[in-house]
């Protein structure tokens, strides 16, 4: 079995840490997809508001279906954000006992980080993974 972090998972290697990382990756992918969907809808909403000569803030206070969908997406994005943050804390608390686990921790840390200022858990995960790599023989 292969996951999106390019870490091969066999039945033997399916540790709690790697399973948590696979779950984090799935939830993060869902969150990114919802954010992109929200952004697409936002662009459409701005266009509709402009065509209707209605201020965007006023348009957002209506009960139009697209506004309600965006609000639901906001709630789901927030929920997924909390779930991924909770999993990041769990991942950080689990020791990396293999090369695959150490690399996976580093990759999660870098995914969390993204192009922005340091995000919660990103630096800690990278440092923890690198510490585990340093302990590996050879």
Protein Blocks (a to p, Z undefined) as FASTA:
>chain_A
ZZfkopacdfklmcfklmmmmmmmmmmmmmmmmmmmmmmmmmmmmmmmmmnopafklmmm
pccfklmmmmmmmmmmmmmmmmmmmmmmmmmmpccfbfklmmmmmmmmmmmnmmmdcdeh
klmmmmmmmmmmmmpgZZ
